[in-house]
Amino acid sequence: MIDSYSFGSVTVNGKSYNSDVIIYPDRVNASWWRKQGHNLCLEDLEEVLRYKPEVLVIGQGKPGLMKVKAALVDRLHQEGIEVVTGSTESAIRAYNELCSKKKVVAALHLTC
């Protein structure tokens, strides 16, 4: 469960993180960074693909500046992964709603 979020910080199960994260049901990858900065690429999600979630929730930053291309979403769908994208605030709401119902992972950009 994600407890709180503010620009540049997220708290997950009582522990705060100040860098972009991938949240799995059993752990947090706090060293996640993307190869192309504000453009999410398939190779940025290799660990997620190995985990095989039912749903990947992508937080695109507070104002939503991180780009998620349609081709990436199509590829994730081919892998059988439902994709939810939006501002990090809306992504966190979606994650918290889904995490008790499905095998879900969140990839969150915490700033812009």
Beta strands, then each sheet from edge to edge (+ up, - down):
strand 1: 2-6
strand 2: 9-12
strand 3: 15-17
strand 4: 21-24
strand 5: 27-29
strand 6: 39-40
strand 7: 55-60
strand 8: 67-68
strand 9: 82-86
strand 10: 104-109
sheet 1: 1+ 2- 3+
sheet 2: 5+ 4- 10+ 7+ 9+
sheet 3: 6+ 8+
end
